[in-house]
């Protein structure tokens, strides 16, 4: 490695080290809950019992006129 490439590597490593705390918190508090919410939306639930229903929940909600009414109001 040349002197400039070592310097560039150290600069890049410092940048990633500086960003690491933010990325850890962001992933833990934003990305993970969104992913978990999507995963849970693919299941049906009655009490503590859960079962996989796939995209049936989405199909049902998109066919519901009350959903579209509620969606239209804020727009």
PDB file with SEQRES, HELIX, SHEET and CRYST1 records, atoms N, CA, C and O in Angstrom:
SEQRES   1 A   75  UNK UNK UNK UNK UNK UNK UNK UNK UNK UNK UNK UNK UNK          
SEQRES   2 A   75  UNK UNK UNK UNK UNK UNK UNK UNK UNK UNK UNK UNK UNK          
SEQRES   3 A   75  UNK UNK UNK UNK UNK UNK UNK UNK UNK UNK UNK UNK UNK          
SEQRES   4 A   75  UNK UNK UNK UNK UNK UNK UNK UNK UNK UNK UNK UNK UNK          
SEQRES   5 A   75  UNK UNK UNK UNK UNK UNK UNK UNK UNK UNK UNK UNK UNK          
SEQRES   6 A   75  UNK UNK UNK UNK UNK UNK UNK UNK UNK UNK                      
HELIX    1 AA1 UNK A    3  UNK A   26  1                                  24    
HELIX    2 AA2 UNK A   27  UNK A   31  3                                   5    
HELIX    3 AA3 UNK A   32  UNK A   41  1                                  10    
HELIX    4 AA4 UNK A   56  UNK A   63  1                                   8    
HELIX    5 AA5 UNK A   65  UNK A   74  1                                  10    
SHEET    1 AA1 2 UNK A  43  UNK A  46  0                                        
SHEET    2 AA1 2 UNK A  49  UNK A  52 -1                                        
CRYST1    1.000    1.000    1.000  90.00  90.00  90.00 P 1           1          
ATOM      1  N   UNK A   1       0.833  -1.182   0.000  1.00  0.00           N  
ATOM      2  CA  UNK A   1       0.000   0.000   0.000  1.00  0.00           C  
ATOM      3  C   UNK A   1       0.876   1.244   0.000  1.00  0.00           C  
ATOM      4  O   UNK A   1       1.928   1.288   0.637  1.00  0.00           O  
ATOM      5  N   UNK A   2       0.433   2.210  -0.702  1.00  0.00           N  
ATOM      6  CA  UNK A   2       1.179   3.463  -0.695  1.00  0.00           C  
ATOM      7  C   UNK A   2       0.733   4.310   0.480  1.00  0.00           C  
ATOM      8  O   UNK A   2      -0.264   4.016   1.141  1.00  0.00           O  
ATOM      9  N   UNK A   3       1.481   5.353   0.723  1.00  0.00           N  
ATOM     10  CA  UNK A   3       1.199   6.229   1.854  1.00  0.00           C  
ATOM     11  C   UNK A   3      -0.182   6.885   1.722  1.00  0.00           C  
ATOM     12  O   UNK A   3      -0.896   7.016   2.716  1.00  0.00           O  
ATOM     13  N   UNK A   4      -0.567   7.298   0.502  1.00  0.00           N  
ATOM     14  CA  UNK A   4      -1.863   7.948   0.287  1.00  0.00           C  
ATOM     15  C   UNK A   4      -3.017   6.972   0.463  1.00  0.00           C  
ATOM     16  O   UNK A   4      -4.063   7.351   0.991  1.00  0.00           O  
ATOM     17  N   UNK A   5      -2.854   5.739   0.036  1.00  0.00           N  
ATOM     18  CA  UNK A   5      -3.953   4.785   0.187  1.00  0.00           C  
ATOM     19  C   UNK A   5      -4.143   4.406   1.654  1.00  0.00           C  
ATOM     20  O   UNK A   5      -5.268   4.148   2.082  1.00  0.00           O  
ATOM     21  N   UNK A   6      -3.051   4.369   2.436  1.00  0.00           N  
ATOM     22  CA  UNK A   6      -3.189   4.111   3.874  1.00  0.00           C  
ATOM     23  C   UNK A   6      -3.912   5.260   4.553  1.00  0.00           C  
ATOM     24  O   UNK A   6      -4.745   5.057   5.436  1.00  0.00           O  
ATOM     25  N   UNK A   7      -3.579   6.460   4.129  1.00  0.00           N  
ATOM     26  CA  UNK A   7      -4.234   7.638   4.705  1.00  0.00           C  
ATOM     27  C   UNK A   7      -5.724   7.648   4.360  1.00  0.00           C  
ATOM     28  O   UNK A   7      -6.566   7.972   5.198  1.00  0.00           O  
ATOM     29  N   UNK A   8      -6.027   7.293   3.137  1.00  0.00           N  
ATOM     30  CA  UNK A   8      -7.425   7.257   2.709  1.00  0.00           C  
ATOM     31  C   UNK A   8      -8.195   6.165   3.463  1.00  0.00           C  
ATOM     32  O   UNK A   8      -9.345   6.366   3.853  1.00  0.00           O  
ATOM     33  N   UNK A   9      -7.552   5.014   3.662  1.00  0.00           N  
ATOM     34  CA  UNK A   9      -8.173   3.926   4.408  1.00  0.00           C  
ATOM     35  C   UNK A   9      -8.454   4.355   5.845  1.00  0.00           C  
ATOM     36  O   UNK A   9      -9.527   4.068   6.375  1.00  0.00           O  
ATOM     37  N   UNK A  10      -7.514   5.028   6.473  1.00  0.00           N  
ATOM     38  CA  UNK A  10      -7.713   5.504   7.849  1.00  0.00           C  
ATOM     39  C   UNK A  10      -8.833   6.531   7.917  1.00  0.00           C  
ATOM     40  O   UNK A  10      -9.624   6.532   8.861  1.00  0.00           O  
ATOM     41  N   UNK A  11      -8.901   7.397   6.926  1.00  0.00           N  
ATOM     42  CA  UNK A  11      -9.971   8.398   6.875  1.00  0.00           C  
ATOM     43  C   UNK A  11     -11.333   7.727   6.727  1.00  0.00           C  
ATOM     44  O   UNK A  11     -12.302   8.120   7.376  1.00  0.00           O  
ATOM     45  N   UNK A  12     -11.397   6.719   5.872  1.00  0.00           N  
ATOM     46  CA  UNK A  12     -12.646   5.986   5.674  1.00  0.00           C  
ATOM     47  C   UNK A  12     -13.052   5.244   6.948  1.00  0.00           C  
ATOM     48  O   UNK A  12     -14.227   5.233   7.316  1.00  0.00           O  
ATOM     49  N   UNK A  13     -12.093   4.633   7.610  1.00  0.00           N  
ATOM     50  CA  UNK A  13     -12.378   3.905   8.848  1.00  0.00           C  
ATOM     51  C   UNK A  13     -12.877   4.859   9.941  1.00  0.00           C  
ATOM     52  O   UNK A  13     -13.779   4.508  10.702  1.00  0.00           O  
ATOM     53  N   UNK A  14     -12.304   6.047  10.020  1.00  0.00           N  
ATOM     54  CA  UNK A  14     -12.754   7.045  10.994  1.00  0.00           C  
ATOM     55  C   UNK A  14     -14.195   7.457  10.710  1.00  0.00           C  
ATOM     56  O   UNK A  14     -14.990   7.629  11.634  1.00  0.00           O  
ATOM     57  N   UNK A  15     -14.526   7.614   9.439  1.00  0.00           N  
ATOM     58  CA  UNK A  15     -15.888   8.002   9.073  1.00  0.00           C  
ATOM     59  C   UNK A  15     -16.882   6.919   9.485  1.00  0.00           C  
ATOM     60  O   UNK A  15     -17.927   7.228  10.058  1.00  0.00           O  
ATOM     61  N   UNK A  16     -16.571   5.661   9.204  1.00  0.00           N  
ATOM     62  CA  UNK A  16     -17.467   4.571   9.588  1.00  0.00           C  
ATOM     63  C   UNK A  16     -17.567   4.437  11.106  1.00  0.00           C  
ATOM     64  O   UNK A  16     -18.640   4.140  11.631  1.00  0.00           O  
ATOM     65  N   UNK A  17     -16.484   4.649  11.798  1.00  0.00           N  
ATOM     66  CA  UNK A  17     -16.487   4.599  13.254  1.00  0.00           C  
ATOM     67  C   UNK A  17     -17.342   5.727  13.828  1.00  0.00           C  
ATOM     68  O   UNK A  17     -18.041   5.532  14.823  1.00  0.00           O  
ATOM     69  N   UNK A  18     -17.291   6.880  13.220  1.00  0.00           N  
ATOM     70  CA  UNK A  18     -18.103   8.010  13.639  1.00  0.00           C  
ATOM     71  C   UNK A  18     -19.595   7.743  13.397  1.00  0.00           C  
ATOM     72  O   UNK A  18     -20.434   8.122  14.214  1.00  0.00           O  
ATOM     73  N   UNK A  19     -19.919   7.096  12.285  1.00  0.00           N  
ATOM     74  CA  UNK A  19     -21.310   6.811  11.929  1.00  0.00           C  
ATOM     75  C   UNK A  19     -21.893   5.604  12.661  1.00  0.00           C  
ATOM     76  O   UNK A  19     -23.114   5.474  12.743  1.00  0.00           O  
ATOM     77  N   UNK A  20     -21.064   4.732  13.185  1.00  0.00           N  
ATOM     78  CA  UNK A  20     -21.526   3.474  13.782  1.00  0.00           C  
ATOM     79  C   UNK A  20     -22.572   3.663  14.877  1.00  0.00           C  
ATOM     80  O   UNK A  20     -23.586   2.965  14.835  1.00  0.00           O  
ATOM     81  N   UNK A  21     -22.402   4.555  15.856  1.00  0.00           N  
ATOM     82  CA  UNK A  21     -23.439   4.690  16.895  1.00  0.00           C  
ATOM     83  C   UNK A  21     -24.800   5.080  16.320  1.00  0.00           C  
ATOM     84  O   UNK A  21     -25.829   4.533  16.718  1.00  0.00           O  
ATOM     85  N   UNK A  22     -24.799   6.035  15.378  1.00  0.00           N  
ATOM     86  CA  UNK A  22     -26.066   6.428  14.757  1.00  0.00           C  
ATOM     87  C   UNK A  22     -26.698   5.257  14.022  1.00  0.00           C  
ATOM     88  O   UNK A  22     -27.896   5.012  14.164  1.00  0.00           O  
ATOM     89  N   UNK A  23     -25.911   4.534  13.241  1.00  0.00           N  
ATOM     90  CA  UNK A  23     -26.458   3.421  12.465  1.00  0.00           C  
ATOM     91  C   UNK A  23     -27.013   2.328  13.363  1.00  0.00           C  
ATOM     92  O   UNK A  23     -28.050   1.742  13.049  1.00  0.00           O  
ATOM     93  N   UNK A  24     -26.350   2.044  14.466  1.00  0.00           N  
ATOM     94  CA  UNK A  24     -26.840   1.025  15.399  1.00  0.00           C  
ATOM     95  C   UNK A  24     -28.184   1.448  15.986  1.00  0.00           C  
ATOM     96  O   UNK A  24     -29.124   0.654  16.026  1.00  0.00           O  
ATOM     97  N   UNK A  25     -28.276   2.698  16.441  1.00  0.00           N  
ATOM     98  CA  UNK A  25     -29.536   3.187  17.021  1.00  0.00           C  
ATOM     99  C   UNK A  25     -30.623   3.253  15.957  1.00  0.00           C  
ATOM    100  O   UNK A  25     -31.763   2.873  16.222  1.00  0.00           O  
ATOM    101  N   UNK A  26     -30.291   3.732  14.753  1.00  0.00           N  
ATOM    102  CA  UNK A  26     -31.270   3.848  13.678  1.00  0.00           C  
ATOM    103  C   UNK A  26     -31.823   2.490  13.284  1.00  0.00           C  
ATOM    104  O   UNK A  26     -33.033   2.336  13.113  1.00  0.00           O  
ATOM    105  N   UNK A  27     -30.950   1.512  13.141  1.00  0.00           N  
ATOM    106  CA  UNK A  27     -31.406   0.167  12.790  1.00  0.00           C  
ATOM    107  C   UNK A  27     -32.266  -0.411  13.910  1.00  0.00           C  
ATOM    108  O   UNK A  27     -33.301  -1.024  13.650  1.00  0.00           O  
ATOM    109  N   UNK A  28     -31.840  -0.217  15.146  1.00  0.00           N  
ATOM    110  CA  UNK A  28     -32.582  -0.779  16.273  1.00  0.00           C  
ATOM    111  C   UNK A  28     -33.916  -0.117  16.540  1.00  0.00           C  
ATOM    112  O   UNK A  28     -34.844  -0.772  17.013  1.00  0.00           O  
ATOM    113  N   UNK A  29     -34.032   1.171  16.247  1.00  0.00           N  
ATOM    114  CA  UNK A  29     -35.261   1.886  16.592  1.00  0.00           C  
ATOM    115  C   UNK A  29     -36.152   2.220  15.399  1.00  0.00           C  
ATOM    116  O   UNK A  29     -37.292   2.644  15.591  1.00  0.00           O  
ATOM    117  N   UNK A  30     -35.660   2.038  14.166  1.00  0.00           N  
ATOM    118  CA  UNK A  30     -36.475   2.351  12.988  1.00  0.00           C  
ATOM    119  C   UNK A  30     -36.604   1.135  12.072  1.00  0.00           C  
ATOM    120  O   UNK A  30     -37.717   0.681  11.804  1.00  0.00           O  
ATOM    121  N   UNK A  31     -35.501   0.613  11.600  1.00  0.00           N  
ATOM    122  CA  UNK A  31     -35.537  -0.459  10.602  1.00  0.00           C  
ATOM    123  C   UNK A  31     -36.099  -1.755  11.181  1.00  0.00           C  
ATOM    124  O   UNK A  31     -36.970  -2.376  10.571  1.00  0.00           O  
ATOM    125  N   UNK A  32     -35.613  -2.171  12.350  1.00  0.00           N  
ATOM    126  CA  UNK A  32     -36.088  -3.427  12.956  1.00  0.00           C  
ATOM    127  C   UNK A  32     -37.596  -3.393  13.244  1.00  0.00           C  
ATOM    128  O   UNK A  32     -38.285  -4.352  12.896  1.00  0.00           O  
ATOM    129  N   UNK A  33     -38.147  -2.326  13.870  1.00  0.00           N  
ATOM    130  CA  UNK A  33     -39.598  -2.325  14.097  1.00  0.00           C  
ATOM    131  C   UNK A  33     -40.428  -2.343  12.813  1.00  0.00           C  
ATOM    132  O   UNK A  33     -41.499  -2.949  12.778  1.00  0.00           O  
ATOM    133  N   UNK A  34     -39.945  -1.688  11.768  1.00  0.00           N  
ATOM    134  CA  UNK A  34     -40.674  -1.722  10.495  1.00  0.00           C  
ATOM    135  C   UNK A  34     -40.693  -3.151   9.948  1.00  0.00           C  
ATOM    136  O   UNK A  34     -41.735  -3.638   9.512  1.00  0.00           O  
ATOM    137  N   UNK A  35     -39.549  -3.812   9.973  1.00  0.00           N  
ATOM    138  CA  UNK A  35     -39.476  -5.202   9.499  1.00  0.00           C  
ATOM    139  C   UNK A  35     -40.334  -6.140  10.329  1.00  0.00           C  
ATOM    140  O   UNK A  35     -41.019  -7.007   9.785  1.00  0.00           O  
ATOM    141  N   UNK A  36     -40.300  -5.969  11.651  1.00  0.00           N  
ATOM    142  CA  UNK A  36     -41.118  -6.808  12.529  1.00  0.00           C  
ATOM    143  C   UNK A  36     -42.602  -6.554  12.309  1.00  0.00           C  
ATOM    144  O   UNK A  36     -43.403  -7.488  12.315  1.00  0.00           O  
ATOM    145  N   UNK A  37     -42.970  -5.289  12.115  1.00  0.00           N  
ATOM    146  CA  UNK A  37     -44.369  -4.967  11.829  1.00  0.00           C  
ATOM    147  C   UNK A  37     -44.854  -5.608  10.547  1.00  0.00           C  
ATOM    148  O   UNK A  37     -45.973  -6.118  10.487  1.00  0.00           O  
ATOM    149  N   UNK A  38     -44.012  -5.584   9.513  1.00  0.00           N  
ATOM    150  CA  UNK A  38     -44.385  -6.236   8.259  1.00  0.00           C  
ATOM    151  C   UNK A  38     -44.524  -7.738   8.450  1.00  0.00           C  
ATOM    152  O   UNK A  38     -45.465  -8.348   7.942  1.00  0.00           O  
ATOM    153  N   UNK A  39     -43.592  -8.333   9.179  1.00  0.00           N  
ATOM    154  CA  UNK A  39     -43.660  -9.782   9.431  1.00  0.00           C  
ATOM    155  C   UNK A  39     -44.943 -10.131  10.173  1.00  0.00           C  
ATOM    156  O   UNK A  39     -45.621 -11.095   9.816  1.00  0.00           O  
ATOM    157  N   UNK A  40     -45.286  -9.353  11.207  1.00  0.00           N  
ATOM    158  CA  UNK A  40     -46.492  -9.633  11.982  1.00  0.00           C  
ATOM    159  C   UNK A  40     -47.759  -9.400  11.163  1.00  0.00           C  
ATOM    160  O   UNK A  40     -48.788 -10.018  11.437  1.00  0.00           O  
ATOM    161  N   UNK A  41     -47.700  -8.515  10.158  1.00  0.00           N  
ATOM    162  CA  UNK A  41     -48.885  -8.269   9.338  1.00  0.00           C  
ATOM    163  C   UNK A  41     -49.224  -9.457   8.452  1.00  0.00           C  
ATOM    164  O   UNK A  41     -50.316  -9.515   7.886  1.00  0.00           O  
ATOM    165  N   UNK A  42     -48.312 -10.396   8.326  1.00  0.00           N  
ATOM    166  CA  UNK A  42     -48.560 -11.588   7.515  1.00  0.00           C  
ATOM    167  C   UNK A  42     -49.200 -12.717   8.324  1.00  0.00           C  
ATOM    168  O   UNK A  42     -49.398 -13.815   7.804  1.00  0.00           O  
ATOM    169  N   UNK A  43     -49.522 -12.457   9.586  1.00  0.00           N  
ATOM    170  CA  UNK A  43     -50.094 -13.468  10.470  1.00  0.00           C  
ATOM    171  C   UNK A  43     -51.466 -13.036  10.947  1.00  0.00           C  
ATOM    172  O   UNK A  43     -51.747 -11.844  11.073  1.00  0.00           O  
ATOM    173  N   UNK A  44     -52.328 -14.026  11.213  1.00  0.00           N  
ATOM    174  CA  UNK A  44     -53.594 -13.784  11.879  1.00  0.00           C  
ATOM    175  C   UNK A  44     -53.409 -14.113  13.347  1.00  0.00           C  
ATOM    176  O   UNK A  44     -52.524 -14.886  13.712  1.00  0.00           O  
ATOM    177  N   UNK A  45     -54.251 -13.520  14.191  1.00  0.00           N  
ATOM    178  CA  UNK A  45     -54.078 -13.759  15.621  1.00  0.00           C  
ATOM    179  C   UNK A  45     -55.434 -13.784  16.319  1.00  0.00           C  
ATOM    180  O   UNK A  45     -56.318 -12.977  16.032  1.00  0.00           O  
ATOM    181  N   UNK A  46     -55.570 -14.722  17.233  1.00  0.00           N  
ATOM    182  CA  UNK A  46     -56.735 -14.820  18.106  1.00  0.00           C  
ATOM    183  C   UNK A  46     -56.184 -15.125  19.483  1.00  0.00           C  
ATOM    184  O   UNK A  46     -55.794 -16.259  19.761  1.00  0.00           O  
ATOM    185  N   UNK A  47     -56.147 -14.116  20.356  1.00  0.00           N  
ATOM    186  CA  UNK A  47     -55.524 -14.300  21.662  1.00  0.00           C  
ATOM    187  C   UNK A  47     -54.025 -14.486  21.488  1.00  0.00           C  
ATOM    188  O   UNK A  47     -53.370 -13.677  20.830  1.00  0.00           O  
ATOM    189  N   UNK A  48     -53.481 -15.540  22.072  1.00  0.00           N  
ATOM    190  CA  UNK A  48     -52.049 -15.806  21.953  1.00  0.00           C  
ATOM    191  C   UNK A  48     -51.730 -16.693  20.751  1.00  0.00           C  
ATOM    192  O   UNK A  48     -50.560 -16.897  20.426  1.00  0.00           O  
ATOM    193  N   UNK A  49     -52.757 -17.219  20.093  1.00  0.00           N  
ATOM    194  CA  UNK A  49     -52.553 -18.122  18.960  1.00  0.00           C  
ATOM    195  C   UNK A  49     -52.350 -17.322  17.674  1.00  0.00           C  
ATOM    196  O   UNK A  49     -53.148 -16.442  17.353  1.00  0.00           O  
ATOM    197  N   UNK A  50     -51.290 -17.627  16.948  1.00  0.00           N  
ATOM    198  CA  UNK A  50     -51.002 -16.950  15.684  1.00  0.00           C  
ATOM    199  C   UNK A  50     -50.862 -17.987  14.576  1.00  0.00           C  
ATOM    200  O   UNK A  50     -50.396 -19.101  14.816  1.00  0.00           O  
ATOM    201  N   UNK A  51     -51.262 -17.620  13.375  1.00  0.00           N  
ATOM    202  CA  UNK A  51     -51.107 -18.491  12.232  1.00  0.00           C  
ATOM    203  C   UNK A  51     -50.787 -17.642  11.000  1.00  0.00           C  
ATOM    204  O   UNK A  51     -51.167 -16.475  10.908  1.00  0.00           O  
ATOM    205  N   UNK A  52     -50.086 -18.257  10.073  1.00  0.00           N  
ATOM    206  CA  UNK A  52     -49.641 -17.563   8.865  1.00  0.00           C  
ATOM    207  C   UNK A  52     -50.796 -17.450   7.879  1.00  0.00           C  
ATOM    208  O   UNK A  52     -51.437 -18.447   7.546  1.00  0.00           O  
ATOM    209  N   UNK A  53     -51.059 -16.229   7.412  1.00  0.00           N  
ATOM    210  CA  UNK A  53     -52.102 -16.020   6.410  1.00  0.00           C  
ATOM    211  C   UNK A  53     -51.551 -15.400   5.129  1.00  0.00           C  
ATOM    212  O   UNK A  53     -52.286 -15.243   4.155  1.00  0.00           O  
ATOM    213  N   UNK A  54     -50.286 -15.052   5.120  1.00  0.00           N  
ATOM    214  CA  UNK A  54     -49.685 -14.472   3.925  1.00  0.00           C  
ATOM    215  C   UNK A  54     -50.240 -13.091   3.627  1.00  0.00           C  
ATOM    216  O   UNK A  54     -50.427 -12.283   4.537  1.00  0.00           O  
ATOM    217  N   UNK A  55     -50.501 -12.821   2.375  1.00  0.00           N  
ATOM    218  CA  UNK A  55     -50.965 -11.496   1.968  1.00  0.00           C  
ATOM    219  C   UNK A  55     -52.486 -11.366   2.020  1.00  0.00           C  
ATOM    220  O   UNK A  55     -53.030 -10.384   1.513  1.00  0.00           O  
ATOM    221  N   UNK A  56     -53.186 -12.331   2.619  1.00  0.00           N  
ATOM    222  CA  UNK A  56     -54.648 -12.243   2.727  1.00  0.00           C  
ATOM    223  C   UNK A  56     -55.090 -11.011   3.502  1.00  0.00           C  
ATOM    224  O   UNK A  56     -56.117 -10.415   3.175  1.00  0.00           O  
ATOM    225  N   UNK A  57     -54.332 -10.617   4.529  1.00  0.00           N  
ATOM    226  CA  UNK A  57     -54.676  -9.406   5.287  1.00  0.00           C  
ATOM    227  C   UNK A  57     -54.649  -8.179   4.372  1.00  0.00           C  
ATOM    228  O   UNK A  57     -55.524  -7.317   4.454  1.00  0.00           O  
ATOM    229  N   UNK A  58     -53.648  -8.107   3.510  1.00  0.00           N  
ATOM    230  CA  UNK A  58     -53.543  -6.973   2.594  1.00  0.00           C  
ATOM    231  C   UNK A  58     -54.656  -7.005   1.542  1.00  0.00           C  
ATOM    232  O   UNK A  58     -55.233  -5.968   1.213  1.00  0.00           O  
ATOM    233  N   UNK A  59     -54.949  -8.179   1.025  1.00  0.00           N  
ATOM    234  CA  UNK A  59     -56.030  -8.281   0.043  1.00  0.00           C  
ATOM    235  C   UNK A  59     -57.362  -7.847   0.654  1.00  0.00           C  
ATOM    236  O   UNK A  59     -58.154  -7.156   0.012  1.00  0.00           O  
ATOM    237  N   UNK A  60     -57.597  -8.256   1.889  1.00  0.00           N  
ATOM    238  CA  UNK A  60     -58.843  -7.913   2.561  1.00  0.00           C  
ATOM    239  C   UNK A  60     -58.950  -6.411   2.793  1.00  0.00           C  
ATOM    240  O   UNK A  60     -60.013  -5.829   2.575  1.00  0.00           O  
ATOM    241  N   UNK A  61     -57.879  -5.782   3.227  1.00  0.00           N  
ATOM    242  CA  UNK A  61     -57.947  -4.354   3.531  1.00  0.00           C  
ATOM    243  C   UNK A  61     -58.081  -3.518   2.265  1.00  0.00           C  
ATOM    244  O   UNK A  61     -58.771  -2.499   2.273  1.00  0.00           O  
ATOM    245  N   UNK A  62     -57.429  -3.932   1.167  1.00  0.00           N  
ATOM    246  CA  UNK A  62     -57.543  -3.154  -0.058  1.00  0.00           C  
ATOM    247  C   UNK A  62     -58.921  -3.279  -0.705  1.00  0.00           C  
ATOM    248  O   UNK A  62     -59.295  -2.439  -1.523  1.00  0.00           O  
ATOM    249  N   UNK A  63     -59.670  -4.301  -0.355  1.00  0.00           N  
ATOM    250  CA  UNK A  63     -61.036  -4.457  -0.869  1.00  0.00           C  
ATOM    251  C   UNK A  63     -62.065  -3.757   0.014  1.00  0.00           C  
ATOM    252  O   UNK A  63     -63.221  -3.620  -0.387  1.00  0.00           O  
ATOM    253  N   UNK A  64     -61.675  -3.316   1.193  1.00  0.00           N  
ATOM    254  CA  UNK A  64     -62.594  -2.708   2.157  1.00  0.00           C  
ATOM    255  C   UNK A  64     -62.830  -1.228   1.826  1.00  0.00           C  
ATOM    256  O   UNK A  64     -61.881  -0.444   1.810  1.00  0.00           O  
ATOM    257  N   UNK A  65     -64.091  -0.837   1.561  1.00  0.00           N  
ATOM    258  CA  UNK A  65     -64.357   0.570   1.237  1.00  0.00           C  
ATOM    259  C   UNK A  65     -64.071   1.516   2.420  1.00  0.00           C  
ATOM    260  O   UNK A  65     -63.741   2.683   2.208  1.00  0.00           O  
ATOM    261  N   UNK A  66     -64.193   1.024   3.645  1.00  0.00           N  
ATOM    262  CA  UNK A  66     -63.897   1.880   4.801  1.00  0.00           C  
ATOM    263  C   UNK A  66     -62.410   2.257   4.835  1.00  0.00           C  
ATOM    264  O   UNK A  66     -62.061   3.361   5.254  1.00  0.00           O  
ATOM    265  N   UNK A  67     -61.546   1.356   4.400  1.00  0.00           N  
ATOM    266  CA  UNK A  67     -60.121   1.666   4.331  1.00  0.00           C  
ATOM    267  C   UNK A  67     -59.872   2.814   3.371  1.00  0.00           C  
ATOM    268  O   UNK A  67     -59.139   3.749   3.692  1.00  0.00           O  
ATOM    269  N   UNK A  68     -60.484   2.746   2.185  1.00  0.00           N  
ATOM    270  CA  UNK A  68     -60.260   3.788   1.189  1.00  0.00           C  
ATOM    271  C   UNK A  68     -60.870   5.116   1.638  1.00  0.00           C  
ATOM    272  O   UNK A  68     -60.328   6.180   1.341  1.00  0.00           O  
ATOM    273  N   UNK A  69     -61.981   5.057   2.344  1.00  0.00           N  
ATOM    274  CA  UNK A  69     -62.573   6.272   2.902  1.00  0.00           C  
ATOM    275  C   UNK A  69     -61.631   6.901   3.924  1.00  0.00           C  
ATOM    276  O   UNK A  69     -61.405   8.111   3.901  1.00  0.00           O  
ATOM    277  N   UNK A  70     -61.079   6.080   4.823  1.00  0.00           N  
ATOM    278  CA  UNK A  70     -60.148   6.582   5.829  1.00  0.00           C  
ATOM    279  C   UNK A  70     -58.858   7.058   5.192  1.00  0.00           C  
ATOM    280  O   UNK A  70     -58.218   7.977   5.704  1.00  0.00           O  
ATOM    281  N   UNK A  71     -58.474   6.463   4.108  1.00  0.00           N  
ATOM    282  CA  UNK A  71     -57.258   6.850   3.395  1.00  0.00           C  
ATOM    283  C   UNK A  71     -57.449   8.180   2.680  1.00  0.00           C  
ATOM    284  O   UNK A  71     -56.513   8.970   2.561  1.00  0.00           O  
ATOM    285  N   UNK A  72     -58.671   8.425   2.202  1.00  0.00           N  
ATOM    286  CA  UNK A  72     -58.984   9.631   1.442  1.00  0.00           C  
ATOM    287  C   UNK A  72     -59.062  10.859   2.337  1.00  0.00           C  
ATOM    288  O   UNK A  72     -58.676  11.952   1.921  1.00  0.00           O  
ATOM    289  N   UNK A  73     -59.553  10.697   3.551  1.00  0.00           N  
ATOM    290  CA  UNK A  73     -59.796  11.833   4.446  1.00  0.00           C  
ATOM    291  C   UNK A  73     -58.544  12.675   4.689  1.00  0.00           C  
ATOM    292  O   UNK A  73     -58.617  13.894   4.533  1.00  0.00           O  
ATOM    293  N   UNK A  74     -57.407  12.101   5.059  1.00  0.00           N  
ATOM    294  CA  UNK A  74     -56.228  12.959   5.287  1.00  0.00           C  
ATOM    295  C   UNK A  74     -55.691  13.622   4.025  1.00  0.00           C  
ATOM    296  O   UNK A  74     -55.099  14.700   4.081  1.00  0.00           O  
ATOM    297  N   UNK A  75     -55.905  12.964   2.881  1.00  0.00           N  
ATOM    298  CA  UNK A  75     -55.426  13.568   1.628  1.00  0.00           C  
ATOM    299  C   UNK A  75     -56.248  14.789   1.286  1.00  0.00           C  
ATOM    300  O   UNK A  75     -55.999  15.436   0.269  1.00  0.00           O  
TER     301      UNK A  75                                                      
END                                                                             
